[in-house]
Amino acid sequence: MLAMAWSTNVAPIWLGKKQMFAGPAGWLFRKLGGVPVDRENPGNLVDSLVSRAAAGKPMAILVPPEGTRSKKTYWKSGFRRIAAGADIPIVLSYLDGPTKTGGYGPTIWPSPDVVADMDQIRAFYADKRGVKPGKFTPPLLREEVTDTEPA
């Protein structure tokens, strides 16, 4: 995704697990826009990125795709909370392994209706398979599922 962003003259901020930044290449990852994420202690990551966007500096945040390591039940909701808090759009993008294609999809401005927003995201990704199709997590946020609905 980074190469695709750079090829379209976008210099994104991207999120990666903190272990990537601890080694000898850590300085390079930071220089290339990387922000380390401690999944055990996410702390104020969303607030920090919202503040960064509110400072008025143009930015694009590249969130790594779900399902690159293991299949999960839910997507993490940070991308949506960052976009809503910073009043910035979500631009859908994809890398599709089986077709060896990648690209950008629609731009979505987060609304108060989480389900409607996610329905747009689900529609876009309905025919996408990802780089590791067996590990793809269908677009569903934990907050979409109520106590009375099965997960």
C-alpha positions as CSV (number, residue, x, y, z in Angstrom):
1,M,0.0,0.0,0.0
2,L,2.9,2.4,0.7
3,A,4.3,1.9,-2.8
4,M,0.8,2.5,-4.3
5,A,0.4,5.7,-2.2
6,W,3.9,7.0,-3.2
7,S,3.2,6.3,-6.9
8,T,0.3,8.7,-6.7
9,N,2.3,11.4,-4.8
10,V,0.7,10.7,-1.4
11,A,3.1,10.8,1.5
12,P,1.1,8.9,4.1
13,I,1.4,8.4,7.8
14,W,1.2,4.7,8.4
15,L,0.7,2.6,11.4
16,G,2.8,-0.4,12.3
17,K,3.4,-2.6,15.2
18,K,6.0,-1.2,17.7
19,Q,8.4,-4.1,17.2
20,M,9.1,-2.9,13.6
21,F,10.5,0.3,15.0
22,A,12.8,-1.2,17.7
23,G,15.3,-2.7,15.2
24,P,18.0,-1.1,13.1
25,A,15.4,0.0,10.5
26,G,13.3,1.8,13.0
27,W,14.7,5.2,12.1
28,L,13.9,4.6,8.4
29,F,10.3,3.5,9.1
30,R,9.8,6.7,11.1
31,K,11.3,8.8,8.3
32,L,8.9,7.2,5.9
33,G,5.9,8.3,8.0
34,G,5.6,5.3,10.2
35,V,3.9,5.6,13.6
36,P,4.6,2.7,16.1
37,V,1.5,1.1,17.6
38,D,1.7,-0.8,20.9
39,R,-1.3,-3.1,20.6
40,E,-1.0,-4.1,24.3
41,N,-1.2,-0.5,25.4
42,P,-2.7,1.6,22.6
43,G,-3.1,4.6,25.0
44,N,-3.9,7.8,23.2
45,L,-3.0,6.8,19.7
46,V,-6.4,7.9,18.3
47,D,-6.3,11.2,20.2
48,S,-2.7,11.8,19.2
49,L,-3.5,11.4,15.5
50,V,-6.7,13.5,15.8
51,S,-4.6,16.3,17.3
52,R,-2.0,16.0,14.6
53,A,-4.7,16.4,11.9
54,A,-6.4,19.3,13.9
55,A,-3.1,21.1,13.7
56,G,-3.9,21.9,10.1
57,K,-1.1,19.9,8.5
58,P,-2.4,17.9,5.5
59,M,-2.1,14.2,6.1
60,A,-3.2,10.8,4.8
61,I,-3.2,8.0,7.3
62,L,-2.6,4.6,5.8
63,V,-4.0,1.8,8.0
64,P,-2.7,-1.6,7.2
65,P,-5.3,-4.0,5.9
66,E,-7.1,-6.4,8.2
67,G,-6.3,-10.1,7.9
68,T,-2.7,-10.0,6.8
69,R,-1.7,-12.1,9.7
70,S,-4.8,-14.0,11.0
71,K,-8.5,-13.9,10.5
72,K,-10.4,-12.0,13.2
73,T,-14.1,-11.5,14.0
74,Y,-14.0,-7.7,13.9
75,W,-12.1,-4.9,12.2
76,K,-10.4,-2.5,14.6
77,S,-12.4,0.8,14.7
78,G,-9.5,3.2,15.1
79,F,-9.6,4.3,11.5
80,R,-13.2,5.5,11.8
81,R,-12.6,7.2,15.2
82,I,-9.6,9.0,13.8
83,A,-11.5,10.2,10.7
84,A,-14.5,11.3,12.7
85,G,-12.4,13.0,15.4
86,A,-10.2,14.8,12.9
87,D,-13.1,15.5,10.4
88,I,-11.2,13.9,7.6
89,P,-12.5,11.4,5.0
90,I,-11.9,7.7,4.8
91,V,-10.5,6.8,1.3
92,L,-11.0,3.1,0.7
93,S,-8.1,1.3,-1.0
94,Y,-7.2,-2.3,-1.8
95,L,-4.6,-4.8,-2.8
96,D,-6.2,-7.9,-4.4
97,G,-3.9,-10.9,-4.5
98,P,-5.8,-13.1,-6.9
99,T,-6.1,-10.4,-9.5
100,K,-2.8,-8.8,-8.7
101,T,-4.5,-5.4,-8.7
102,G,-4.7,-2.5,-6.3
103,G,-6.3,0.9,-6.3
104,Y,-8.5,3.4,-4.5
105,G,-12.3,3.3,-4.0
106,P,-14.8,5.8,-2.8
107,T,-14.2,8.5,-0.2
108,I,-16.5,8.2,2.8
109,W,-17.0,11.0,5.3
110,P,-17.9,9.3,8.7
111,S,-21.4,9.9,9.7
112,P,-23.2,9.3,13.0
113,D,-24.6,6.1,11.4
114,V,-21.8,3.5,11.9
115,V,-23.8,0.7,10.2
116,A,-24.6,2.8,7.1
117,D,-20.9,3.8,6.8
118,M,-19.8,0.2,7.2
119,D,-22.4,-0.9,4.7
120,Q,-20.6,1.3,2.1
121,I,-17.3,-0.3,3.1
122,R,-18.7,-3.8,2.9
123,A,-20.1,-3.1,-0.6
124,F,-16.8,-1.9,-1.8
125,Y,-14.8,-4.9,-0.4
126,A,-17.4,-7.5,-1.4
127,D,-15.4,-8.5,-4.5
128,K,-11.9,-7.9,-3.1
129,R,-9.9,-10.8,-1.6
130,G,-6.8,-9.2,-0.2
131,V,-3.2,-10.5,-0.4
132,K,-3.9,-13.5,1.8
133,P,-7.6,-14.3,1.0
134,G,-7.9,-17.0,3.6
135,K,-7.0,-14.5,6.3
136,F,-9.4,-11.8,5.2
137,T,-11.7,-10.4,7.9
138,P,-15.0,-9.2,6.5
139,P,-15.7,-5.6,7.4
140,L,-17.6,-5.5,10.7
141,L,-17.0,-3.4,13.7
142,R,-17.6,-4.6,17.3
143,E,-19.9,-1.6,17.9
144,E,-22.2,-2.7,15.1
145,V,-23.2,-5.8,17.0
146,T,-25.7,-5.4,19.7
147,D,-26.1,-7.7,22.7
148,T,-29.1,-9.3,21.1
149,E,-27.5,-10.1,17.7
150,P,-25.3,-13.1,17.1
151,A,-21.7,-12.2,16.3
